[in-house]
Amino acid sequence: MGPSAPAPGAAARGDLDRALAHRATQGFTRETLGEIRSLGRPAWLDQQLNPQLIADPAADAFVAGYPSVSMSIPDLHANFANSSLVPCEHLQQVCVARSVLSERELFERVVEFWHDHFNVDQLETVRGRLFFTAYDRDTIRQHALGRFEDLLISVAKSPAMSAYLDGDVNVAGAANENFGREVMELHTLGVDGPYTEDDVREISRCFTGWRYEYWFEANPGDFYFDAAGHDFGPKRVLGVQLPGGGGVQDGLDMLRFLAAHPKTLDYVSRKLLSWLAGAEPPQAAVDQVVGVWQATAGDLREVVREALSDGVLELCSATTALKLKRPYHFGVGLMRQLRADTADDFLGAARIFELVGHRPYVWGTPDGYPDTLLAWGSDVNGRWAYSTNLLNGALPGLRVPITALNDLRGSAPNAGLAQRLAQEMSGGLIPGAEVARVQQYIDSRPFTDQVLRDAVALLASSPGYQFY
């Protein structure tokens, strides 16, 4: 049986600085909490929502060590045509490194959200592997804080999505419905419609002829509208009549229509709020975010700002359940908090997440990695093992320096050590009864560095640490 959410008191739920430090980052740290309290929540948010202005030397230096991350699709093909798994693994390592090292904390959190929302399994098709690096760089990361309409169109035109959902074989007379279905069900309107099977068939006709240029063509990987494969007949989708002869405009018109549809605004805002502000957000919070979406024509920077505003966080903090950290969030957050050293450029770390089903970019179905207690709440042993092994140097390529643990400890006396560690690691979200049990362990033996490691591992394994 998996963990259930602890129920801290109203004062704990009402600390908006701490809520922001947990929810807008890849892992709570007291340093981030201190920055938020020093700058004030609006100023900290404004800084994080302009990531291009944030110096990020550690993450940038790491990424610079992997030239494949900045290669064009033709260059990737020239260098890795016979070893396409190599740039895939490079990008997974870079993903972990950015999560652990980057000062652009909120940006990485938002990028992760859009990767799940517009999911592409990096390894699902051989022909798609060399496209995924560009998908991450030129579609998801480039548009993560831009306009939703631009992001949606970039996704639809990307060779990675085309290869994943067979858009490149969607042709007149034999329409492939994969993308047509998912663009409505997962990317915009949501699973409850309002679309019919007829709408799926008709919108799929709109995207016939949408493919990418092949390796033997002039610009491999670029979007290409193949008029010879397009169905130029009239179409009717969701009550919208598209006259015959529309060509590539058929698909563009439908993407713009979907991007502005009221159901899209509600569905995506609710999902983003669940990601950033709290599970099962109340309708009043969703309405506030939708209002900003409408007022800014889908400016995602402003939509995210509203999702993390005081008013929305207060509305969401009134809900009964905290959120369970997903395995990736739990794992990279603990690495970040403990300043874990990597001896293999996070290669072992990326592979570790496969053991709990959360390795970056390899969720097989188009719905993306789940973000629910039901999906992840049963793997208690995996979390315990991860914490213990990380603290004891038993995870490949990772080590937690004793200096980082001593910084957590500070000058706290042994009698108050568990409380000090709990504050440093969660800001007060770990319930007192769980902290007391860790203190009992500390009190039961002579104090050593190993006892300190064990105490941190026990707190990281506690139910209260798993939720935020």
Residue pairs with C-beta under 8 A, 6 or more apart in sequence:
1 378
2 373
2 376
2 377
2 378
2 379
2 380
3 324
3 377
3 380
3 463
3 466
3 467
4 373
4 377
4 463
5 321
5 322
5 323
5 324
5 373
5 467
6 322
6 429
6 430
6 431
6 434
6 463
6 464
6 467
7 320
8 322
8 428
8 429
8 431
12 428
12 429
13 19
13 317
13 318
14 314
14 317
15 427
15 428
16 41
16 310
16 313
16 314
16 317
17 33
17 36
17 37
17 41
18 28
18 33
18 427
18 428
18 429
19 313
19 317
20 36
20 41
20 44
20 45
20 308
20 313
21 28
21 29
21 32
21 33
21 36
21 427
22 28
22 427
22 429
22 468
23 276
23 277
23 278
23 308
23 313
23 468
24 45
24 48
24 105
24 106
24 109
24 276
24 308
25 32
25 105
25 106
25 109
25 333
26 99
26 100
26 102
26 105
26 108
26 109
26 112
26 329
26 332
26 333
26 336
27 99
27 329
27 332
27 333
27 334
27 335
27 336
27 337
28 333
28 337
28 425
28 426
28 427
28 468
29 336
29 337
30 423
30 424
30 427
32 105
33 427
35 44
36 44
39 47
41 310
45 106
45 305
45 308
45 309
46 305
47 53
47 54
48 54
48 104
48 105
48 106
48 107
49 106
49 145
49 301
49 304
49 305
51 104
51 106
51 107
51 145
54 103
54 104
55 103
56 102
56 103
56 104
58 101
58 102
58 103
59 97
59 98
59 101
59 102
59 103
59 104
62 94
62 97
62 98
62 101
62 345
63 69
63 70
63 94
63 97
63 98
65 345
66 90
66 91
66 93
66 94
68 76
68 79
68 80
68 86
68 87
68 90
68 91
68 133
69 87
69 90
69 91
69 94
69 133
69 137
70 137
71 79
71 87
71 133
72 134
72 221
73 130
73 131
73 134
73 159
73 220
73 221
73 222
74 219
74 220
74 221
76 87
76 130
76 133
76 134
77 130
77 215
77 220
77 221
80 86
80 87
80 130
81 130
84 126
84 129
84 130
85 123
85 129
87 129
87 130
87 132
87 133
88 122
88 123
88 129
88 132
88 361
89 347
89 350
90 133
91 122
91 132
91 133
91 136
91 360
91 361
92 122
92 350
92 359
92 360
92 361
93 345
93 346
93 347
93 349
93 350
95 350
95 360
95 361
96 332
96 346
96 349
96 350
96 353
96 360
97 342
97 345
97 346
98 104
98 108
99 108
99 112
99 328
99 332
99 336
100 332
100 335
100 336
100 340
100 346
101 336
102 108
106 304
106 308
107 144
107 145
109 275
109 276
110 144
110 145
110 300
110 304
111 140
111 141
111 144
112 328
113 272
113 275
113 276
114 140
114 143
114 144
114 151
115 136
115 140
115 361
115 368
116 363
116 368
116 369
116 371
117 186
117 187
117 268
117 271
117 368
118 139
118 140
118 151
118 155
118 161
118 187
118 368
119 186
119 363
119 365
119 366
119 367
119 368
119 369
120 128
120 132
120 135
120 160
120 161
120 164
120 361
121 164
121 361
121 362
121 363
121 364
121 365
122 128
122 129
122 132
122 361
122 362
123 129
123 361
123 362
124 164
124 364
125 163
125 164
127 163
128 159
128 160
128 163
128 164
130 221
131 158
131 159
131 160
131 163
131 212
131 221
132 160
132 361
134 158
134 159
134 160
134 221
135 158
135 159
135 160
135 161
136 361
138 154
138 158
139 151
139 154
139 155
139 158
139 160
140 151
142 154
143 150
143 151
143 154
143 300
144 151
144 300
145 300
145 301
145 304
146 299
146 300
146 301
147 297
147 298
147 299
147 300
148 259
148 268
148 293
148 298
148 300
148 303
149 255
149 256
149 259
149 260
149 297
149 298
151 300
152 183
152 187
152 188
152 255
152 258
152 259
153 252
153 255
153 256
155 161
155 187
156 179
156 183
156 207
156 210
156 251
156 255
157 210
157 223
158 223
159 168
159 212
159 221
159 222
159 223
161 167
161 179
162 168
162 179
162 210
162 211
162 212
163 212
164 366
165 176
165 178
165 179
165 182
165 366
166 176
166 178
166 179
167 176
167 178
167 179
167 207
167 210
167 211
168 211
168 212
169 176
169 211
170 176
170 178
170 179
170 180
170 204
170 207
170 208
170 209
170 210
170 211
170 229
171 208
171 209
171 226
171 229
171 230
172 205
172 208
172 209
172 229
172 230
172 231
172 232
173 231
175 201
175 204
175 205
175 208
175 231
176 204
177 200
177 201
177 204
178 366
179 204
179 207
180 200
180 201
180 203
180 204
180 206
180 207
181 200
181 204
182 366
183 203
183 255
183 258
184 195
184 199
184 200
184 203
184 258
185 191
185 195
186 366
186 367
186 368
187 258
188 258
188 259
188 261
188 263
188 264
188 267
188 268
189 195
189 258
189 261
189 263
189 264
189 267
190 263
190 264
190 266
190 267
193 263
194 238
194 263
195 203
195 238
199 237
199 238
202 235
202 236
202 237
203 235
203 237
203 238
203 254
205 231
205 233
205 235
205 250
206 235
206 237
206 242
206 246
206 250
206 251
206 253
206 254
207 250
207 251
208 229
208 230
208 231
209 225
209 226
209 227
209 228
209 229
209 230
209 231
209 248
210 223
210 225
210 226
210 248
210 251
211 224
211 226
211 229
212 220
212 221
212 222
212 223
212 224
213 219
213 220
213 221
213 222
213 223
213 224
214 220
217 224
225 247
225 248
227 247
230 247
230 248
230 250
232 244
232 245
232 246
232 247
233 244
234 241
234 242
234 243
234 244
235 241
235 242
235 246
235 250
236 242
237 254
237 257
238 257
238 261
240 253
240 254
240 257
242 250
242 253
242 254
246 253
258 264
259 298
260 298
265 290
265 293
265 294
266 286
266 290
269 286
269 289
269 290
269 293
269 303
269 307
270 281
270 286
272 289
272 303
272 304
272 307
273 281
273 285
273 286
273 289
273 307
273 312
273 316
274 280
274 281
274 371
275 371
276 304
276 307
276 308
277 285
277 307
277 308
277 312
277 313
277 316
278 313
278 316
278 317
278 319
278 322
278 323
279 319
279 321
279 322
279 323
279 372
279 373
280 319
280 321
281 312
281 315
281 316
281 319
282 315
282 316
282 318
282 319
284 315
285 312
285 315
285 316
288 306
288 309
288 311
288 312
288 315
289 303
289 306
289 307
289 312
291 306
292 302
292 303
292 305
292 306
293 303
296 302
296 303
306 312
321 373
322 429
322 467
322 468
323 373
323 467
323 468
324 372
324 373
324 376
324 377
324 466
324 467
325 333
325 466
325 467
325 468
326 358
326 369
326 371
326 376
327 353
327 356
327 357
327 358
327 376
327 379
327 382
327 383
328 353
328 358
328 360
328 369
330 383
330 386
330 466
331 349
331 352
331 353
331 356
331 358
331 386
332 349
334 340
334 386
334 387
334 390
334 460
335 349
335 390
335 398
337 425
338 390
338 391
338 400
338 404
338 405
338 408
338 456
339 400
339 401
339 404
340 390
340 398
340 399
340 400
340 404
341 398
341 399
341 400
341 401
342 348
342 349
342 397
342 398
343 397
343 398
343 399
344 396
344 397
345 397
346 397
347 396
347 397
348 395
348 396
348 397
348 398
349 395
349 397
349 398
350 359
350 360
351 359
351 396
352 386
352 395
352 396
353 359
353 360
354 362
355 382
356 379
356 382
356 386
358 369
363 369
370 376
383 461
383 466
384 461
386 395
387 457
387 458
387 460
387 461
388 394
388 457
388 461
389 395
390 398
390 400
390 457
391 400
391 453
391 454
391 456
391 457
391 460
392 453
392 457
393 399
393 400
400 453
402 449
402 452
405 449
405 452
405 453
405 456
406 452
408 420
408 421
408 424
408 425
408 456
409 417
409 420
409 421
409 452
410 420
410 424
412 419
412 420
412 421
414 442
414 443
414 447
415 439
415 443
417 439
417 442
417 452
417 455
418 435
418 436
418 438
418 439
418 442
418 455
418 459
419 435
419 439
421 438
421 455
421 456
421 459
422 428
422 430
422 434
422 435
422 438
422 459
425 456
425 459
425 460
425 465
426 459
426 464
426 465
426 468
429 464
429 465
429 467
429 468
430 459
430 462
430 464
430 465
431 464
434 459
434 462
434 463
434 464
435 459
437 458
438 455
438 458
438 459
438 462
441 451
441 454
441 455
441 458
442 451
442 455
445 451
459 465
